[in-house]
Amino acid sequence: MLEGLSWPVLAVWALVALACAAWTARDLYRNNRFLGGMMKVAWVLTVLYSGPLGLWVYYYSGRGQIRRDSLWRRSFRSVAHCYSGCGLGEIIGVLFMVGVLALSGWPVNLVTFALAYLIGFAFTLGPLVQSGEAFAAALKDSVVAETLSITAMEASALGVNTWLGGGARLGEPHFWGALVISLSAGLLVAYPVNVLLIRFGVKQGMHDPKHMMEHGHGGH
């Protein structure tokens, strides 16, 4: 479906995503140093994966300068931190299985899902603990809630990647185009899942960054 995608188009996207990530890193360093180290990494990865969309999510929900927190912002923070780890797992899994082992189909999706779950879980648990939540509560929050969130995210992301990429190889531009689109698709599908999980108390979500700033939580 993306067979007409060209390398110049991908190069433009890469430059845009890198510029967005550079702005995010600069803002984290200059204005939001109070955030924990894992949270900073999570935000930069989120923006790298989704470019302007990821930057908007960070600007809207992840900065200490937001005027008023809400369920919608809290849900974006929750899904973004899960997304940063899941995205990393998806990229590693797909590149290794397709690029190194030259496999396709369900083995790629199975291994990729497992990696996405493990890394996504770690990227959610770490920031929760760094934000001041007790380890036991953070562990429960991560295991119970993130299983649903990650399943929704990766089922949609891997489905979109398979649909758009098909049997594409690393040397073909539509392989990379499918990977990029699939990552953002996972973010968008998992967001309403996180809204419902937080709304009904299944998970707590990430704390208000303004609260962290005022109380000096997190590290540089």
VODREN-612673 format. One record per residue: x, y, z of N, C-alpha, C, O, CB in turn; residue in three letters. Coordinates in steps of 0.001 Angstrom, whole numbers, padded with zeros to 6 digits, always signed. Glycine has a CB too. Layout:
! VODREN-612673
XYZXYZXYZXYZXYZALA/...
//
This chain:
! VODREN-612673
+000815-001214+000000+000000+000000+000000+000853+001270+000000+000399+002329-000432-000924+000003+001207MET/+002086+001156+000485+003002+002298+000516+004117+002154-000507+005175+002767-000367+003597+002459+001906LEU/+003884+001342-001539+004941+001055-002505+005458+002305-003202+006604+002327-003652+004441+000078-003534GLU/+004632+003353-003301+005060+004574-003978+005845+005524-003100+006274+006582-003560+003878+005284-004515GLY/+006041+005165-001848+006781+006028-000930+008244+006105-001344+008844+005092-001703+006660+005516+000517LEU/+008817+007300-001295+010202+007496-001743+011122+007816-000574+010681+008228+000498+010273+008618-002781SER/+012414+007614-000814+013405+007931+000218+013441+009421+000559+013589+009757+001735+014782+007480-000235TRP/+013312+010341-000422+013294+011765-000060+012168+012133+000905+012361+012951+001805+013169+012602-001307PRO/+010987+011528+000718+009875+011800+001625+010227+011324+003040+009965+012023+004018+008576+011109+001122VAL/+010821+010136+003138+011230+009622+004446+012312+010496+005073+012331+010692+006288+011730+008181+004318LEU/+013215+011021+004238+014274+011883+004749+013690+013172+005335+014145+013651+006374+015281+012211+003633ALA/+012687+013724+004665+012033+014927+005185+011367+014630+006530+011477+015412+007474+010990+015460+004174VAL/+010669+013484+006604+010036+013107+007870+011082+012956+008974+010872+013420+010095+009242+011795+007707TRP/+012197+012315+008662+013246+012105+009660+013779+013442+010170+014018+013596+011368+014392+011265+009069ALA/+013968+014410+009270+014458+015727+009681+013443+016437+010579+013816+017072+011565+014767+016592+008448LEU/+012163+016325+010232+011121+016952+011041+011083+016318+012431+011019+017020+013440+009744+016825+010350VAL/+011123+014981+012474+011080+014276+013760+012298+014627+014614+012171+014826+015822+011011+012752+013537ALA/+013456+014702+014004+014669+015056+014741+014606+016484+015271+015037+016753+016393+015895+014887+013851LEU/+014068+017399+014467+013923+018786+014913+012964+018872+016102+013221+019605+017057+013421+019677+013756ALA/+011868+018130+016044+010908+018109+017151+011545+017533+018414+011341+018052+019511+009662+017291+016767CYS/+012322+016451+018251+012988+015832+019395+014045+016765+019985+014217+016817+021202+013629+014500+018983ALA/+014753+017502+019121+015761+018446+019603+015101+019559+020423+015631+019958+021460+016551+019046+018418ALA/+013949+020063+019965+013239+021087+020728+012804+020540+022079+012905+021221+023100+012021+021598+019944TRP/+012318+019300+022074+011874+018666+023317+013026+018516+024299+012887+018830+025481+011252+017298+023028THR/+014164+018035+023808+015329+017866+024677+015777+019208+025249+016145+019295+026421+016485+017205+023905ALA/+015747+020239+024432+016128+021580+024894+015153+022084+025955+015571+022669+026955+016179+022567+023710ARG/+013861+021862+025741+012874+022309+026705+012988+021541+028018+012829+022110+029098+011479+022159+026130ASP/+013263+020246+027914+013450+019447+029120+014650+019945+029914+014600+020007+031143+013628+017969+028762LEU/+015718+020296+029225+016939+020742+029888+016772+022131+030507+017228+022380+031623+018099+020750+028899TYR/+016112+023035+029769+016031+024421+030224+014864+024681+031182+014993+025472+032117+015910+025332+029034ARG/+013729+024018+030951+012514+024380+031685+011908+023276+032532+011048+023544+033371+011502+024841+030734ASN/+012343+022035+032326+011701+020924+033033+012718+019934+033585+012539+018720+033489+010737+020203+032107ASN/+013782+020466+034162+014833+019613+034705+014364+018762+035882+014959+017727+036181+016000+020457+035132ARG/+013310+019196+036541+012806+018493+037720+012254+017120+037382+012132+016281+038274+011739+019315+038395PHE/+011914+016861+036125+011386+015560+035744+012459+014489+035913+013646+014760+035730+010872+015586+034292LEU/+012042+013279+036261+012986+012185+036423+013687+011828+035125+013187+012109+034036+012281+010977+036966GLY/+014846+011209+035252+015644+010880+034072+014913+009988+033087+014983+010217+031879+016916+010214+034490GLY/+014211+008975+033580+013484+008077+032679+012342+008797+031986+012016+008491+030839+012948+006870+033444MET/+011729+009758+032680+010651+010511+032072+011169+011374+030930+010511+011512+029899+009955+011373+033114MET/+012345+011953+031117+012946+012753+030044+013218+011890+028813+012907+012278+027687+014254+013412+030529LYS/+013803+010717+029045+014080+009801+027930+012777+009393+027244+012701+009334+026016+014841+008545+028428VAL/+011760+009113+028049+010478+008693+027495+009886+009764+026597+009352+009452+025533+009503+008354+028610ALA/+009972+011018+027010+009407+012084+026187+010172+012280+024895+009564+012487+023846+009381+013376+026958TRP/+011480+012220+024948+012275+012377+023723+011974+011244+022741+011844+011485+021541+013787+012410+024055VAL/+011864+010021+023237+011534+008895+022367+010139+009042+021768+009931+008769+020586+011634+007583+023140LEU/+009197+009472+022581+007830+009666+022091+007816+010644+020923+007141+010411+019920+006915+010173+023222THR/+008557+011733+021054+008595+012731+019990+009362+012208+018772+008986+012503+017638+009234+014029+020501VAL/+010414+011449+018987+011138+010862+017859+010242+009936+017044+010292+009948+015814+012364+010097+018355LEU/+009428+009139+017717+008564+008186+017019+007485+008885+016195+007193+008482+015069+007914+007244+018020TYR/+006897+009936+016767+005707+010520+016141+005864+011969+015699+004883+012594+015297+004567+010431+017083SER/+007064+012512+015764+007303+013839+015226+006386+014903+015814+006289+015019+017036+007146+013813+013745GLY/+005709+015684+014967+004842+016767+015449+003729+016284+016382+003371+016988+017326+004226+017484+014271PRO/+003183+015100+016133+002150+014558+017025+002733+014326+018416+002124+014717+019412+001568+013234+016456LEU/+003893+013702+018495+004537+013464+019780+004889+014762+020482+004762+014868+021702+005781+012626+019595GLY/+005337+015762+019707+005670+017061+020291+004428+017719+020885+004491+018304+021966+006306+017981+019233LEU/+003304+017626+020182+002067+018201+020702+001657+017507+021997+001229+018171+022941+000941+018092+019659TRP/+001782+016181+022055+001425+015438+023266+002297+015896+024437+001799+016099+025545+001581+013908+023038VAL/+003592+016058+024188+004499+016521+025244+004131+017936+025685+004038+018204+026883+005965+016479+024759TYR/+003925+018830+024743+003644+020229+025065+002316+020359+025808+002179+021182+026714+003620+021080+023784TYR/+001347+019545+025418+000011+019614+026000-000055+019005+027391-000805+019482+028243-000975+018921+025102TYR/+000727+017952+027630+000517+017192+028863+001755+016939+029710+001616+016591+030883-000079+015903+028527SER/+002950+017098+029173+004133+016633+029884+004969+017681+030570+005904+017337+031294+004973+015928+028968GLY/+004663+018968+030367+005500+020033+030907+004962+020553+032236+003755+020538+032478+005606+021173+029908ARG/+005857+021007+033079+005443+021598+034339+004729+022923+034154+004130+023445+035094+006631+021787+035227GLY/+004788+023477+032935+004198+024773+032671+002721+024707+032274+002111+025748+032029+004971+025454+031598GLN/+002132+023506+032204+000715+023427+031874-000091+024089+032999+000222+023931+034179+000269+021941+031662ILE/-001123+024824+032611-001857+025623+033602-002776+024781+034476-002907+025041+035672-002670+026689+032904ARG/-003417+023768+033883-004374+022979+034654-004315+021534+034192-004413+021246+032999-005811+023544+034508ARG/-004154+020630+035147-004124+019219+034783-005553+018710+034590-006508+019324+035067-003386+018385+035866ASP/-005691+017596+033895-007009+017036+033625-006866+015550+033324-005756+015040+033167-007700+017775+032446SER/-007987+014871+033245-007987+013459+032864-007343+013264+031500-006610+012299+031282-009415+012904+032856LEU/-007621+014188+030582-007108+014060+029215-005594+014196+029189-004916+013455+028477-007747+015111+028299TRP/-005059+015138+029960-003602+015309+030022-002944+014131+030749-001916+013611+030315-003246+016637+030732ARG/-003552+013727+031849-002996+012603+032612-002963+011340+031760-002012+010562+031837-003818+012356+033894ARG/-003990+011136+030954-004048+009963+030085-002975+010030+029009-002377+009009+028667-005429+009841+029442SER/-002727+011208+028478-001661+011347+027486-000299+011057+028111+000541+010409+027485-001674+012758+026876PHE/-000067+011533+029350+001209+011232+030010+001358+009734+030211+002435+009175+030007+001312+011963+031364ARG/+000279+009095+030610+000317+007660+030862+000618+006881+029589+001481+006002+029583-001004+007194+031458SER/-000084+007199+028522+000101+006442+027288+001452+006764+026644+002053+005899+026008-001040+006740+026304VAL/+001932+007996+026804+003204+008360+026192+004372+007604+026809+005292+007194+026101+003432+009850+026321ALA/+004340+007419+028125+005435+006705+028764+005405+005220+028411+006451+004596+028232+005374+006888+030277HIS/+004211+004664+028313+004071+003294+027830+004545+003197+026380+005231+002251+025992+002605+002819+027954CYS/+004164+004195+025597+004486+004236+024163+005986+004294+023911+006487+003667+022978+003815+005434+023508TYR/+006690+005030+024726+008135+005155+024507+008830+003805+024606+009708+003496+023801+008744+006128+025514SER/+008440+003000+025594+009039+001678+025741+008535+000691+024713+009315-000076+024149+008774+001145+027112GLY/+007221+000705+024462+006652-000214+023476+007220+000065+022090+007538-000856+021337+005120-000101+023453CYS/+007341+001350+021768+007896+001712+020465+009315+001206+020291+009688+000712+019227+007865+003211+020282GLY/+010105+001335+021356+011477+000837+021302+011491-000669+021100+012279-001186+020308+012238+001208+022581LEU/+010613-001381+021821+010528-002823+021657+010086-003222+020262+010588-004188+019687+009585-003400+022670GLY/+009129-002457+019720+008662-002751+018365+009765-002547+017335+009951-003373+016442+007462-001878+018020GLU/+010493-001446+017462+011568-001165+016506+012652-002239+016573+013087-002750+015541+012180+000221+016776ILE/+013087-002581+017791+014120-003608+017950+013633-004947+017403+014359-005632+016681+014518-003751+019433ILE/+012403-005314+017751+011870-006599+017320+011751-006707+015819+012171-007702+015230+010535-006834+017941GLY/+011179-005686+015190+010986-005721+013742+012323-005705+013012+012522-006468+012067+010124-004539+013289VAL/+013240-004843+013442+014535-004763+012760+015322-006060+012901+015958-006512+011949+015353-003598+013312LEU/+015279-006654+014085+016033-007892+014293+015418-009054+013517+016119-009792+012825+016093-008233+015784PHE/+014113-009207+013640+013449-010351+013013+013449-010257+011492+013655-011256+010802+012022-010462+013516MET/+013220-009057+010974+013170-008886+009523+014564-008673+008948+014936-009293+007952+012267-007708+009154VAL/+015335-007787+009588+016634-007434+009034+017714-008473+009245+018509-008731+008341+017081-006164+009613GLY/+017757-009080+010437+018819-010037+010757+018415-011467+010406+019178-012204+009782+019179-009948+012239VAL/+017211-011848+010814+016764-013230+010601+015975-013427+009311+015674-014557+008929+015923-013670+011762LEU/+015642-012324+008641+014905-012373+007369+013589-013143+007494+013219-013901+006598+015771-013013+006287ALA/+012890-012944+008606+011604-013598+008824+010467-012622+008545+010684-011419+008401+011505-014143+010263LEU/+009262-013155+008471+008080-012324+008285+006884-013027+008915+006973-014181+009333+007826-012034+006775SER/+005759-012306+008975+004538-012924+009484+004478-013011+010992+005019-012158+011695+004395-014283+008917GLY/+003805-014064+011499+003524-014168+012933+004761-014281+013821+004720-013779+014944+002655-015345+013175TRP/+005874-014915+013386+007048-014929+014282+007550-013512+014602+007953-013225+015729+008186-015746+013645PRO/+007518-012640+013595+007940-011246+013811+007023-010569+014820+007488-009907+015747+007941-010457+012477VAL/+005719-010740+014633+004754-010094+015528+004829-010645+016951+004676-009893+017914+003343-010267+014986ASN/+005060-011940+017089+005122-012557+018413+006319-012046+019211+006173-011632+020361+005191-014078+018285LEU/+007493-012077+018601+008705-011619+019284+008627-010121+019556+009019-009655+020626+009961-011947+018445VAL/+008122-009376+018590+008017-007929+018749+007062-007565+019881+007341-006655+020661+007553-007285+017444THR/+005942-008270+019973+004989-008007+021052+005637-008265+022413+005460-007481+023345+003726-008883+020885PHE/+006382-009355+022525+007025-009686+023794+008030-008610+024200+008072-008202+025361+007721-011046+023699ALA/+008835-008154+023247+009804-007096+023541+009103-005795+023907+009511-005099+024837+010730-006872+022344LEU/+008057-005477+023175+007320-004245+023438+006716-004269+024838+006736-003260+025543+006219-004040+022387ALA/+006185-005409+025237+005583-005506+026571+006643-005315+027657+006434-004550+028598+004878-006868+026750TYR/+007766-006000+027533+008798-005927+028563+009376-004522+028697+009511-004002+029804+009908-006912+028256LEU/+009714-003914+027566+010327-002583+027620+009280-001534+027980+009571-000602+028729+010996-002232+026269ILE/+008057-001677+027450+006996-000744+027799+006666-000789+029281+006416+000245+029899+005756-001040+026988GLY/+006665-001979+029844+006417-002144+031277+007495-001416+032083+007187-000709+033041+006378-003649+031657PHE/+008749-001591+031695+009852-000950+032418+009775+000572+032315+010039+001277+033289+011200-001442+031877ALA/+009413+001076+031135+009339+002522+030932+008145+003143+031647+008114+004356+031859+009266+002836+029453PHE/+007174+002334+032016+006044+002832+032795+006338+002757+034287+006059+003702+035024+004776+002040+032467THR/+006895+001646+034730+007190+001453+036149+008214+002468+036646+008033+003065+037707+007700+000034+036395LEU/+009287+002666+035884+010359+003569+036303+009890+004992+036581+010131+005502+037675+011424+003601+035255GLY/+009222+005657+035622+008760+007023+035878+007752+007130+037016+007739+008130+037734+008151+007585+034634PRO/+006908+006115+037191+005958+006146+038305+006692+006190+039640+006338+006962+040532+005026+004924+038254LEU/+007720+005351+039764+008504+005321+041007+009255+006634+041171+009315+007176+042275+009497+004126+041011VAL/+009831+007154+040088+010579+008402+040160+009685+009589+040514+010145+010561+041113+011279+008660+038843GLN/+008406+009508+040141+007491+010610+040427+006997+010590+041869+006266+011490+042284+006309+010560+039481SER/+007393+009560+042647+007049+009531+044055+006070+008457+044458+005759+008329+045643+006509+010818+044437GLY/+005568+007674+043508+004618+006617+043852+005351+005448+044507+006461+005103+044100+003851+006139+042596GLU/+004738+004844+045513+005342+003700+046191+005560+002561+045197+004759+002364+044284+004455+003231+047368ALA/+006651+001813+045381+007002+000776+044409+005888-000252+044266+005561-000654+043150+008300+000083+044818PHE/+005298-000686+045385+004248-001706+045325+003050-001209+044529+002488-001942+043714+003809-002108+046738ALA/+002660+000052+044772+001526+000620+044040+001861+000785+042563+001029+000521+041696+001118+001972+044644ALA/+003098+001228+042282+003522+001408+040897+003583+000071+040162+003224-000019+038988+004887+002100+040846ALA/+004043-000969+040867+004123-002294+040259+002729-002813+039915+002503-003343+038828+004841-003277+041201LEU/+001802-002654+040854+000425-003094+040608-000191-002310+039466-000836-002881+038586-000431-002941+041873LYS/+000010-000991+039481-000504-000122+038430+000020-000565+037072-000721-000615+036091-000120+001340+038700ASP/+001303-000885+037029+001936-001251+035768+001472-002616+035256+001144-002763+034079+003440-001250+035929SER/+001446-003619+036150+001093-004979+035721-000360-005067+035276-000653-005565+034189+001348-005975+036850VAL/-001264-004588+036113-002693-004726+035822-003101-003861+034639-003707-004346+033684-003526-004357+037050VAL/-002768-002587+034709-003263-001652+033713-002473-001678+032418-003055-001603+031336-003250-000275+034269ALA/-001152-001783+032515-000359-001694+031302-000535-002907+030402-000303-002818+029196+001092-001528+031651GLU/-000940-004037+030966-001215-005197+030115-002319-004862+029116-002220-005210+027940-001615-006423+030972THR/-003372-004189+029582-004452-003784+028694-003990-002710+027715-004290-002775+026523-005640-003279+029503LEU/-003266-001731+028223-002806-000635+027378-001834-001120+026313-001961-000770+025139-002151+000444+028226SER/-000863-001928+026726+000136-002417+025782-000482-003356+024757-000107-003327+023585+001262-003124+026521ILE/-001428-004191+025189-002089-005091+024247-002821-004304+023169-002731-004629+021985-003066-006014+024983THR/-003550-003262+023582-004252-002425+022606-003268-001726+021680-003480-001657+020469-005129-001388+023319ALA/-002184-001205+022263-001201-000481+021474-000520-001375+020454-000430-001027+019276-000168+000142+022377MET/-000043-002524+020904+000730-003378+020002-000135-004157+019019+000302-004426+017900+001556-004339+020803GLU/-001349-004524+019412-002240-005198+018472-002533-004289+017292-002537-004731+016144-003549-005622+019163ALA/-002781-003013+017579-003050-002069+016495-001785-001731+015711-001811-001685+014481-003670-000793+017052SER/-000678-001495+016417+000559-001124+015737+001067-002250+014828+001428-002014+013675+001629-000758+016763ALA/+001090-003458+015356+001576-004581+014555+000616-004910+013421+001041-005319+012341+001783-005810+015435LEU/-000684-004732+013667-001651-004954+012601-001468-003967+011464-001488-004349+010293-003059-004858+013143GLY/-001287-002689+011809-001065-001657+010787+000251-001898+010060+000325-001744+008841-001068-000250+011421VAL/+001288-002275+010801+002587-002529+010183+002515-003682+009184+003084-003607+008095+003631-002832+011255ASN/+001812-004745+009565+001649-005888+008664+000827-005505+007444+001149-005902+006324+000987-007059+009397THR/-000229-004736+007658-001115-004318+006572-000396-003422+005557-000528-003611+004348-002327-003586+007142TRP/+000364-002447+006063+001016-001493+005175+002350-001992+004641+002712-001728+003495+001220-000194+005890LEU/+003080-002723+005491+004421-003140+005101+004464-004461+004366+005325-004678+003514+005281-003227+006298GLY/+003521-005359+004699+003514-006664+004054+004837-007383+004220+005340-007519+005336+003192-006519+002588GLY/+005393-007835+003134+006672-008544+003167+007847-007663+002824+008868-008161+002350+006639-009701+002229GLY/+007733-006354+003052+008802-005412+002711+010066-005694+003512+010004-006174+004643+008341-003975+002955ALA/+011204-005391+002914+012504-005561+003555+013108-004218+003930+012611-003166+003528+013456-006325+002638ARG/+014202-004266+004720+014805-003048+005239+015221-002076+004150+015193-000865+004367+015990-003391+006077LEU/+015606-002575+002987+016079-001715+001917+014984-001040+001121+015269-000328+000158+016919-002493+001005GLY/+013736-001251+001505+012619-000663+000779+011995+000453+001610+011754+000269+002803+011564-001737+000430GLU/+011731+001608+000998+011207+002736+001778+009873+002455+002448+009608+002983+003528+011062+003931+000896PRO/+009009+001618+001822+007712+001408+002456+007807+000532+003707+006859+000476+004491+006753+000782+001467HIS/+008939-000155+003904+009158-000845+005178+009221+000172+006311+008593-000005+007355+010458-001689+005134PHE/+009986+001238+006092+010167+002258+007115+008922+003117+007259+008568+003526+008365+011370+003131+006788TRP/+008254+003393+006137+007016+004154+006215+005959+003431+007024+005253+004046+007823+006493+004442+004832GLY/+005848+002127+006820+004874+001334+007566+005210+001325+009055+004313+001387+009896+004822-000104+007024ALA/+006501+001248+009381+006917+001230+010781+006571+002552+011462+006070+002568+012587+008426+000954+010890LEU/+006843+003660+010769+006551+004984+011329+005055+005155+011573+004646+005592+012649+007062+006091+010391VAL/+004249+004818+010591+002797+004983+010720+002237+004063+011801+001345+004449+012555+002103+004701+009376ILE/+002769+002843+011869+002257+001884+012851+002506+002353+014284+001680+002117+015166+002901+000516+012634SER/+003636+003012+014518+003937+003499+015861+002893+004509+016319+002357+004394+017422+005333+004127+015902LEU/+002602+005497+015479+001614+006509+015844+000208+005921+015937-000605+006376+016741+001634+007648+014834SER/-000077+004913+015120-001384+004250+015203-001564+003606+016576-002643+003676+017165-001528+003185+014087ALA/-000508+002983+017078-000571+002384+018410-000817+003423+019491-001585+003183+020423+000709+001634+018706GLY/-000169+004576+019370-000366+005663+020331-001820+006122+020343-002414+006281+021409+000558+006844+020003LEU/-002391+006334+019166-003753+006857+019070-004796+005853+019546-005798+006242+020144-004051+007262+017643LEU/-004573+004572+019288-005527+003552+019733-005453+003365+021244-006482+003183+021895-005259+002213+019021VAL/-004253+003407+021806-004091+003178+023246-004556+004363+024089-004856+004193+025271-002642+002877+023559ALA/-004622+005554+023505-005005+006727+024291-006394+006599+024917-006514+006754+026132-004957+007960+023422TYR/-007448+006323+024143-008768+006188+024789-008831+005040+025795-009606+005094+026750-009837+005982+023734PRO/-008019+004002+025586-007957+002909+026557-007436+003436+027886-007956+003083+028944-007058+001755+026038VAL/-006412+004277+027835-005861+004863+029054-006830+005836+029709-006892+005915+030936-004556+005568+028750ASN/-007582+006574+028911-008599+007470+029472-009583+006668+030320-009899+007055+031445-009349+008234+028343VAL/-010061+005560+029783-011031+004732+030504-010410+004071+031729-011042+003998+032782-011605+003667+029578LEU/-009176+003587+031596-008516+002935+032722-008334+003891+033893-008536+003506+035045-007168+002377+032291LEU/-007954+005127+033611-007769+006115+034674-009122+006597+035190-009308+006781+036393-006930+007311+034168ILE/-010061+006798+034274-011388+007279+034676-012059+006326+035663-012720+006772+036601-012280+007460+033446ARG/-011895+005027+035462-012554+004048+036321-011635+003497+037409-011967+002510+038064-013080+002912+035485PHE/-010473+004138+037602-009612+003804+038723-008803+002531+038578-008250+002036+039560-010420+003702+039920GLY/-008721+001985+037357-007920+000779+037156-006434+001107+037269-005647+000294+037754-008226+000143+035783VAL/-006059+002293+036821-004681+002740+036958-004680+004184+037430-005662+004908+037264-003906+002593+035620LYS/-003566+004590+038020-003464+005941+038551-002943+006930+037524-003322+008102+037537-002571+005952+039759GLN/-002081+006466+036640-001504+007379+035668-000360+008184+036263-000054+008065+037449-002566+008310+035133GLY/+000272+009005+035428+001412+009813+035845+000955+011048+036613-000084+011632+036306+002245+010226+034631MET/+001743+011442+037618+001404+012606+038420+001522+013894+037595+002182+013936+036556+002310+012679+039655HIS/+000864+014930+038093+000925+016248+037472+002365+016765+037535+002918+016888+038628-000054+017240+038174ASP/+002989+017073+036384+004377+017553+036420+004520+018878+037174+005581+019159+037731+004906+017716+035002PRO/+003458+019695+037196+003520+020943+037947+003663+020661+039443+004387+021366+040147+002265+021797+037679LYS/+002970+019628+039923+003074+019227+041320+004509+018796+041633+005060+019132+042681+002079+018083+041634HIS/+005103+018041+040694+006480+017599+040886+007424+018794+040935+008353+018828+041741+006899+016635+039766MET/+007179+019778+040064+008037+020953+040029+007961+021736+041335+008979+022175+041871+007655+021847+038860MET/+006724+021907+041845+006540+022708+043055+007120+022039+044290+007524+022714+045236+005073+022982+043275GLU/+007162+020699+044280+007645+019967+045456+009050+019405+045288+009570+018721+046170+006704+018845+045773HIS/+009663+019707+044128+011051+019308+043952+011254+017839+043731+012345+017336+044002+011828+019718+045113GLY/+010229+017098+043236+010379+015674+042976+011137+015471+041679+011252+016374+040850+009008+014976+042918HIS/+011651+014260+041528+012363+013917+040296+013805+014373+040384+014201+015074+041314+011678+014548+039070GLY/+014574+013962+039402+015981+014333+039399+016339+015055+038130+015534+015161+037205+016861+013114+039568GLY/+017518+015536+038096+018025+016200+036895+018625+015147+036009+019123+015460+034928+019068+017304+037234HIS/
//
